[in-house]
């Protein structure tokens, strides 16, 4: 079972990695309904919504990282 602290740490790790590329996902966080389920074996991280420019920057960062 994953702890809330571990889930928070993964969210902050992802937030920092995105920030290193100048990307902010304002609604990035733990998907609370999934975490609060009766068997939260693998809590989900909600990436949230983003505008078109953020989506473009995210895609560019992923392409660059894959190269």
Biopython code that builds the backbone (N, CA, C, O; Angstrom):
import numpy as np
from Bio.PDB.StructureBuilder import StructureBuilder

atoms = [
    (1, "UNK", "N", (0.844, -1.171, 0.000)),
    (1, "UNK", "CA", (0.000, 0.000, 0.000)),
    (1, "UNK", "C", (0.897, 1.245, 0.000)),
    (1, "UNK", "O", (1.933, 1.269, 0.665)),
    (2, "UNK", "N", (0.506, 2.241, -0.725)),
    (2, "UNK", "CA", (1.262, 3.484, -0.828)),
    (2, "UNK", "C", (0.760, 4.476, 0.214)),
    (2, "UNK", "O", (-0.439, 4.561, 0.478)),
    (3, "UNK", "N", (1.668, 5.206, 0.788)),
    (3, "UNK", "CA", (1.287, 6.185, 1.806)),
    (3, "UNK", "C", (0.970, 7.528, 1.156)),
    (3, "UNK", "O", (1.419, 7.806, 0.044)),
    (4, "UNK", "N", (0.198, 8.359, 1.851)),
    (4, "UNK", "CA", (-0.050, 9.707, 1.333)),
    (4, "UNK", "C", (1.251, 10.490, 1.149)),
    (4, "UNK", "O", (1.373, 11.270, 0.205)),
    (5, "UNK", "N", (2.208, 10.292, 2.028)),
    (5, "UNK", "CA", (3.491, 10.991, 1.906)),
    (5, "UNK", "C", (4.222, 10.579, 0.630)),
    (5, "UNK", "O", (4.835, 11.415, -0.035)),
    (6, "UNK", "N", (4.159, 9.304, 0.292)),
    (6, "UNK", "CA", (4.804, 8.830, -0.930)),
    (6, "UNK", "C", (4.122, 9.422, -2.164)),
    (6, "UNK", "O", (4.793, 9.829, -3.112)),
    (7, "UNK", "N", (2.813, 9.467, -2.149)),
    (7, "UNK", "CA", (2.078, 10.044, -3.277)),
    (7, "UNK", "C", (2.404, 11.527, -3.424)),
    (7, "UNK", "O", (2.608, 12.014, -4.535)),
    (8, "UNK", "N", (2.453, 12.246, -2.296)),
    (8, "UNK", "CA", (2.820, 13.664, -2.335)),
    (8, "UNK", "C", (4.232, 13.850, -2.886)),
    (8, "UNK", "O", (4.483, 14.770, -3.665)),
    (9, "UNK", "N", (5.139, 12.985, -2.484)),
    (9, "UNK", "CA", (6.525, 13.077, -2.955)),
    (9, "UNK", "C", (6.604, 12.883, -4.466)),
    (9, "UNK", "O", (7.367, 13.577, -5.138)),
    (10, "UNK", "N", (5.827, 11.949, -5.005)),
    (10, "UNK", "CA", (5.841, 11.726, -6.462)),
    (10, "UNK", "C", (5.274, 12.925, -7.194)),
    (10, "UNK", "O", (5.778, 13.298, -8.254)),
    (11, "UNK", "N", (4.226, 13.537, -6.642)),
    (11, "UNK", "CA", (3.642, 14.729, -7.258)),
    (11, "UNK", "C", (4.678, 15.856, -7.284)),
    (11, "UNK", "O", (4.853, 16.522, -8.304)),
    (12, "UNK", "N", (5.357, 16.064, -6.162)),
    (12, "UNK", "CA", (6.358, 17.136, -6.101)),
    (12, "UNK", "C", (7.548, 16.838, -7.017)),
    (12, "UNK", "O", (8.120, 17.757, -7.603)),
    (13, "UNK", "N", (7.919, 15.576, -7.143)),
    (13, "UNK", "CA", (8.997, 15.179, -8.063)),
    (13, "UNK", "C", (8.610, 15.518, -9.504)),
    (13, "UNK", "O", (9.419, 16.055, -10.261)),
    (14, "UNK", "N", (7.378, 15.204, -9.870)),
    (14, "UNK", "CA", (6.893, 15.513, -11.210)),
    (14, "UNK", "C", (6.782, 17.020, -11.421)),
    (14, "UNK", "O", (7.143, 17.526, -12.483)),
    (15, "UNK", "N", (6.287, 17.737, -10.416)),
    (15, "UNK", "CA", (6.164, 19.191, -10.503)),
    (15, "UNK", "C", (7.540, 19.832, -10.740)),
    (15, "UNK", "O", (7.676, 20.737, -11.563)),
    (16, "UNK", "N", (8.555, 19.353, -10.011)),
    (16, "UNK", "CA", (9.910, 19.882, -10.163)),
    (16, "UNK", "C", (10.485, 19.562, -11.538)),
    (16, "UNK", "O", (11.136, 20.411, -12.146)),
    (17, "UNK", "N", (10.255, 18.362, -12.030)),
    (17, "UNK", "CA", (10.757, 17.979, -13.355)),
    (17, "UNK", "C", (10.110, 18.824, -14.445)),
    (17, "UNK", "O", (10.784, 19.249, -15.383)),
    (18, "UNK", "N", (8.819, 19.067, -14.329)),
    (18, "UNK", "CA", (8.130, 19.917, -15.301)),
    (18, "UNK", "C", (8.638, 21.354, -15.208)),
    (18, "UNK", "O", (8.849, 22.008, -16.229)),
    (19, "UNK", "N", (8.832, 21.841, -13.989)),
    (19, "UNK", "CA", (9.312, 23.211, -13.793)),
    (19, "UNK", "C", (10.694, 23.406, -14.403)),
    (19, "UNK", "O", (11.014, 24.501, -14.866)),
    (20, "UNK", "N", (11.514, 22.366, -14.408)),
    (20, "UNK", "CA", (12.844, 22.454, -15.016)),
    (20, "UNK", "C", (12.762, 22.739, -16.508)),
    (20, "UNK", "O", (13.727, 23.207, -17.113)),
    (21, "UNK", "N", (11.609, 22.455, -17.095)),
    (21, "UNK", "CA", (11.381, 22.726, -18.512)),
    (21, "UNK", "C", (10.467, 23.936, -18.702)),
    (21, "UNK", "O", (10.005, 24.205, -19.811)),
    (22, "UNK", "N", (10.214, 24.657, -17.623)),
    (22, "UNK", "CA", (9.367, 25.838, -17.704)),
    (22, "UNK", "C", (7.888, 25.522, -17.839)),
    (22, "UNK", "O", (7.121, 26.341, -18.348)),
    (23, "UNK", "N", (7.479, 24.339, -17.386)),
    (23, "UNK", "CA", (6.088, 23.901, -17.530)),
    (23, "UNK", "C", (5.418, 23.844, -16.164)),
    (23, "UNK", "O", (5.955, 23.270, -15.216)),
    (24, "UNK", "N", (4.234, 24.448, -16.079)),
    (24, "UNK", "CA", (3.435, 24.402, -14.857)),
    (24, "UNK", "C", (2.069, 23.830, -15.187)),
    (24, "UNK", "O", (1.380, 24.322, -16.081)),
    (25, "UNK", "N", (1.683, 22.796, -14.467)),
    (25, "UNK", "CA", (0.333, 22.252, -14.575)),
    (25, "UNK", "C", (-0.374, 22.625, -13.273)),
    (25, "UNK", "O", (-0.179, 21.957, -12.257)),
    (26, "UNK", "N", (-1.192, 23.680, -13.286)),
    (26, "UNK", "CA", (-1.779, 24.207, -12.053)),
    (26, "UNK", "C", (-2.593, 23.194, -11.250)),
    (26, "UNK", "O", (-2.623, 23.271, -10.022)),
    (27, "UNK", "N", (-3.242, 22.265, -11.907)),
    (27, "UNK", "CA", (-4.086, 21.324, -11.169)),
    (27, "UNK", "C", (-3.409, 19.970, -10.958)),
    (27, "UNK", "O", (-4.083, 18.982, -10.669)),
    (28, "UNK", "N", (-2.089, 19.917, -11.099)),
    (28, "UNK", "CA", (-1.341, 18.692, -10.823)),
    (28, "UNK", "C", (-1.520, 18.321, -9.359)),
    (28, "UNK", "O", (-1.323, 19.160, -8.479)),
    (29, "UNK", "N", (-1.886, 17.088, -9.092)),
    (29, "UNK", "CA", (-2.077, 16.658, -7.709)),
    (29, "UNK", "C", (-2.524, 15.214, -7.639)),
    (29, "UNK", "O", (-2.625, 14.527, -8.656)),
    (30, "UNK", "N", (-2.785, 14.769, -6.444)),
    (30, "UNK", "CA", (-3.253, 13.401, -6.221)),
    (30, "UNK", "C", (-4.733, 13.330, -6.566)),
    (30, "UNK", "O", (-5.504, 14.212, -6.190)),
    (31, "UNK", "N", (-5.129, 12.290, -7.277)),
    (31, "UNK", "CA", (-6.533, 12.059, -7.586)),
    (31, "UNK", "C", (-7.185, 11.522, -6.310)),
    (31, "UNK", "O", (-7.097, 10.331, -6.012)),
    (32, "UNK", "N", (-7.834, 12.403, -5.570)),
    (32, "UNK", "CA", (-8.351, 12.041, -4.253)),
    (32, "UNK", "C", (-9.363, 10.895, -4.263)),
    (32, "UNK", "O", (-9.289, 10.035, -3.386)),
    (33, "UNK", "N", (-10.308, 10.837, -5.212)),
    (33, "UNK", "CA", (-11.228, 9.692, -5.201)),
    (33, "UNK", "C", (-10.507, 8.347, -5.341)),
    (33, "UNK", "O", (-10.895, 7.371, -4.699)),
    (34, "UNK", "N", (-9.470, 8.287, -6.168)),
    (34, "UNK", "CA", (-8.734, 7.034, -6.320)),
    (34, "UNK", "C", (-7.960, 6.706, -5.051)),
    (34, "UNK", "O", (-7.875, 5.545, -4.651)),
    (35, "UNK", "N", (-7.397, 7.730, -4.422)),
    (35, "UNK", "CA", (-6.601, 7.494, -3.215)),
    (35, "UNK", "C", (-7.491, 7.101, -2.041)),
    (35, "UNK", "O", (-7.072, 6.338, -1.170)),
    (36, "UNK", "N", (-8.701, 7.614, -2.016)),
    (36, "UNK", "CA", (-9.606, 7.358, -0.897)),
    (36, "UNK", "C", (-10.429, 6.081, -1.072)),
    (36, "UNK", "O", (-11.256, 5.761, -0.219)),
    (37, "UNK", "N", (-10.216, 5.359, -2.152)),
    (37, "UNK", "CA", (-10.997, 4.141, -2.375)),
    (37, "UNK", "C", (-10.695, 3.106, -1.292)),
    (37, "UNK", "O", (-9.756, 3.267, -0.513)),
    (38, "UNK", "N", (-11.478, 2.071, -1.252)),
    (38, "UNK", "CA", (-11.320, 1.050, -0.218)),
    (38, "UNK", "C", (-9.983, 0.331, -0.334)),
    (38, "UNK", "O", (-9.453, -0.144, 0.671)),
    (39, "UNK", "N", (-9.440, 0.243, -1.518)),
    (39, "UNK", "CA", (-8.173, -0.448, -1.740)),
    (39, "UNK", "C", (-7.236, 0.440, -2.559)),
    (39, "UNK", "O", (-7.028, 0.187, -3.745)),
    (40, "UNK", "N", (-6.675, 1.470, -1.942)),
    (40, "UNK", "CA", (-5.817, 2.404, -2.703)),
    (40, "UNK", "C", (-4.418, 1.835, -2.947)),
    (40, "UNK", "O", (-3.424, 2.371, -2.458)),
    (41, "UNK", "N", (-4.358, 0.753, -3.705)),
    (41, "UNK", "CA", (-3.077, 0.095, -3.958)),
    (41, "UNK", "C", (-2.157, 0.979, -4.786)),
    (41, "UNK", "O", (-0.951, 1.027, -4.544)),
    (42, "UNK", "N", (-2.716, 1.668, -5.746)),
    (42, "UNK", "CA", (-1.932, 2.518, -6.628)),
    (42, "UNK", "C", (-2.657, 3.835, -6.839)),
    (42, "UNK", "O", (-3.438, 3.970, -7.781)),
    (43, "UNK", "N", (-2.406, 4.802, -5.975)),
    (43, "UNK", "CA", (-3.091, 6.077, -6.156)),
    (43, "UNK", "C", (-2.724, 6.708, -7.489)),
    (43, "UNK", "O", (-1.607, 6.546, -7.980)),
    (44, "UNK", "N", (-3.656, 7.415, -8.056)),
    (44, "UNK", "CA", (-3.435, 8.074, -9.339)),
    (44, "UNK", "C", (-3.003, 9.513, -9.121)),
    (44, "UNK", "O", (-3.401, 10.159, -8.152)),
    (45, "UNK", "N", (-2.189, 9.999, -10.033)),
    (45, "UNK", "CA", (-1.803, 11.404, -10.033)),
    (45, "UNK", "C", (-2.558, 12.072, -11.166)),
    (45, "UNK", "O", (-2.451, 11.668, -12.323)),
    (46, "UNK", "N", (-3.321, 13.095, -10.823)),
    (46, "UNK", "CA", (-4.101, 13.833, -11.810)),
    (46, "UNK", "C", (-3.212, 14.915, -12.422)),
    (46, "UNK", "O", (-2.745, 15.813, -11.721)),
    (47, "UNK", "N", (-2.984, 14.825, -13.721)),
    (47, "UNK", "CA", (-2.164, 15.823, -14.398)),
    (47, "UNK", "C", (-2.939, 17.099, -14.635)),
    (47, "UNK", "O", (-2.352, 18.178, -14.726)),
    (48, "UNK", "N", (-4.230, 16.990, -14.735)),
    (48, "UNK", "CA", (-5.063, 18.177, -14.842)),
    (48, "UNK", "C", (-5.153, 18.757, -16.229)),
    (48, "UNK", "O", (-4.685, 18.181, -17.211)),
    (49, "UNK", "N", (-5.762, 19.899, -16.275)),
    (49, "UNK", "CA", (-5.971, 20.602, -17.535)),
    (49, "UNK", "C", (-4.826, 21.558, -17.803)),
    (49, "UNK", "O", (-4.152, 22.022, -16.883)),
    (50, "UNK", "N", (-4.617, 21.843, -19.078)),
    (50, "UNK", "CA", (-3.618, 22.848, -19.432)),
    (50, "UNK", "C", (-4.063, 23.520, -20.729)),
    (50, "UNK", "O", (-4.872, 22.989, -21.489)),
    (51, "UNK", "N", (-3.505, 24.706, -20.950)),
    (51, "UNK", "CA", (-3.842, 25.421, -22.177)),
    (51, "UNK", "C", (-2.993, 24.890, -23.343)),
    (51, "UNK", "O", (-2.128, 24.034, -23.158)),
    (52, "UNK", "N", (-3.255, 25.407, -24.522)),
    (52, "UNK", "CA", (-2.567, 24.903, -25.718)),
    (52, "UNK", "C", (-1.068, 25.153, -25.682)),
    (52, "UNK", "O", (-0.292, 24.305, -26.122)),
    (53, "UNK", "N", (-0.649, 26.303, -25.164)),
    (53, "UNK", "CA", (0.783, 26.586, -25.091)),
    (53, "UNK", "C", (1.494, 25.638, -24.132)),
    (53, "UNK", "O", (2.614, 25.206, -24.403)),
    (54, "UNK", "N", (0.853, 25.316, -23.022)),
    (54, "UNK", "CA", (1.448, 24.372, -22.071)),
    (54, "UNK", "C", (1.516, 22.983, -22.686)),
    (54, "UNK", "O", (2.515, 22.284, -22.516)),
    (55, "UNK", "N", (0.485, 22.576, -23.388)),
    (55, "UNK", "CA", (0.495, 21.278, -24.058)),
    (55, "UNK", "C", (1.616, 21.203, -25.089)),
    (55, "UNK", "O", (2.284, 20.177, -25.214)),
    (56, "UNK", "N", (1.817, 22.286, -25.820)),
    (56, "UNK", "CA", (2.881, 22.342, -26.815)),
    (56, "UNK", "C", (4.252, 22.249, -26.128)),
    (56, "UNK", "O", (5.129, 21.523, -26.597)),
    (57, "UNK", "N", (4.438, 22.972, -25.032)),
    (57, "UNK", "CA", (5.706, 22.937, -24.305)),
    (57, "UNK", "C", (5.967, 21.558, -23.710)),
    (57, "UNK", "O", (7.104, 21.088, -23.711)),
    (58, "UNK", "N", (4.937, 20.917, -23.209)),
    (58, "UNK", "CA", (5.078, 19.581, -22.652)),
    (58, "UNK", "C", (5.474, 18.579, -23.736)),
    (58, "UNK", "O", (6.357, 17.748, -23.526)),
    (59, "UNK", "N", (4.828, 18.658, -24.877)),
    (59, "UNK", "CA", (5.151, 17.758, -25.996)),
    (59, "UNK", "C", (6.595, 17.985, -26.462)),
    (59, "UNK", "O", (7.310, 17.025, -26.750)),
    (60, "UNK", "N", (7.022, 19.248, -26.537)),
    (60, "UNK", "CA", (8.389, 19.543, -26.948)),
    (60, "UNK", "C", (9.408, 18.993, -25.953)),
    (60, "UNK", "O", (10.435, 18.448, -26.357)),
    (61, "UNK", "N", (9.132, 19.132, -24.664)),
    (61, "UNK", "CA", (10.036, 18.615, -23.635)),
    (61, "UNK", "C", (10.131, 17.098, -23.698)),
    (61, "UNK", "O", (11.212, 16.536, -23.526)),
    (62, "UNK", "N", (9.014, 16.436, -23.941)),
    (62, "UNK", "CA", (9.023, 14.978, -24.058)),
    (62, "UNK", "C", (9.781, 14.521, -25.294)),
    (62, "UNK", "O", (10.528, 13.544, -25.243)),
    (63, "UNK", "N", (9.591, 15.221, -26.394)),
    (63, "UNK", "CA", (10.335, 14.870, -27.612)),
    (63, "UNK", "C", (11.823, 15.063, -27.392)),
    (63, "UNK", "O", (12.624, 14.221, -27.796)),
    (64, "UNK", "N", (12.202, 16.164, -26.756)),
    (64, "UNK", "CA", (13.611, 16.448, -26.486)),
    (64, "UNK", "C", (14.210, 15.372, -25.574)),
    (64, "UNK", "O", (15.340, 14.930, -25.784)),
    (65, "UNK", "N", (13.457, 14.962, -24.577)),
    (65, "UNK", "CA", (13.930, 13.933, -23.653)),
    (65, "UNK", "C", (14.057, 12.567, -24.305)),
    (65, "UNK", "O", (14.879, 11.754, -23.882)),
    (66, "UNK", "N", (13.257, 12.306, -25.324)),
    (66, "UNK", "CA", (13.303, 11.029, -26.024)),
    (66, "UNK", "C", (14.436, 10.955, -27.025)),
    (66, "UNK", "O", (14.818, 9.870, -27.464)),
    (67, "UNK", "N", (14.974, 12.112, -27.387)),
    (67, "UNK", "CA", (16.027, 12.152, -28.403)),
    (67, "UNK", "C", (17.374, 11.714, -27.845)),
    (67, "UNK", "O", (18.366, 11.692, -28.574)),
]
sb = StructureBuilder()
sb.init_structure("model")
sb.init_model(0)
sb.init_chain("A")
sb.init_seg("    ")
for serial, (resi, resn, name, xyz) in enumerate(atoms, 1):
    if name == "N":
        sb.init_residue(resn, " ", resi, " ")
    sb.init_atom(name, np.array(xyz, "f"), 0.0, 1.0, " ", f" {name:<3s}", serial, name[0])
structure = sb.get_structure()
